[in-house]
Amino acid sequence: MRKPLVVIKLGGAAITDKKNIYAPRISVIKIVAKQLLAIEENFSIIIVHGAGSYGHIPVKKYGLTKGFSNPKQIAGLIQTKSKLLELEMTLNQILCEHDLPVISMLASDCITTRKGRIKACNMEGFRRWLGLGCIPMIGGDIVPDRANGFAIISGDQIAVYLSVKLGASKLIFGTDVGGVFDSNPNLKATAKLLPTVHINSGARMSRTNQYVIDVTGGMGGKLTESITALRNNVPVFIVTLLEHNRLLDVAYGRKTVCSEIVL
């Protein structure tokens, strides 16, 4: 890699409407694409994206959250995997239309878990694509699991894992809200954004503020996964993807509305 690496997680609640099944937010993806193009000028990038309404709703519908329990699940698994590919191709098409050198990669092809935690990941593809100046893109997925047959793996876990393994200069979680708040901003007009969030108190707050279906942990999952990144000296930020230039500002270290996560 010739440039510092930034790992950017595109939250499923931002790039899809998680209240409605299979509903991409095309306008938000285009806002993100323009910023990624500017970020790419000075950074190597890995994009990790959430599954949003393409994953969370069908995973719950087909009872896939705890892994394999009976053959009847396979039909639901196949349907869900097919829809995850549909989201991948939608993202790929829009980003490529904005002249971003994106290479789509499937987590189920390179990651194996045990009880839902990553135990093996083939890193060579990521390193080689980055070395060629490309942008690897990978999403939350259903992957082979050594204990449970298959497992749901969040984009948050993948983003942290890659950040640590590849020595990222920064990990940015892009979401549908401005950052971490002291209460749910979708339910409380007086909710205050926290510019700095200490991981333990932030995780406690976020667990009480969920408002859509999320089988991989929501904001609490992001904060919990972030501990590993922070302990490996990877700075972590949470910022909205719904506003122009905020993702860009965080990538370049400019002052903007966001939350920095600290130990």
QUIBELGI-V159627 format. One record per run of one state. SS is the DSSP state (a for helix, b for strand, c for the rest). FROM is the first residue (numbers start at 1). LEN is the number of residues. If there is no record, write none. Layout:
SS;FROM;LEN, SS;FROM;LEN
//
This chain:
c;1;3, b;4;7, c;11;1, a;12;4, b;16;1, c;17;7, b;24;1, c;25;1, a;26;14, c;40;3, b;43;7, c;50;2, a;52;3, c;55;1, a;56;6, c;62;11, a;73;25, c;98;4, b;102;4, c;106;1, a;107;4, b;111;4, c;115;2, b;117;5, c;122;2, a;124;8, c;132;3, b;135;5, c;140;1, b;141;5, c;146;3, b;149;5, c;154;1, a;155;11, c;166;4, b;170;6, c;176;5, b;181;1, c;182;11, b;193;1, c;194;2, b;196;3, a;199;9, c;208;10, a;218;14, c;232;4, b;236;5, c;241;5, a;246;6, c;252;7, b;259;4, c;263;1
//
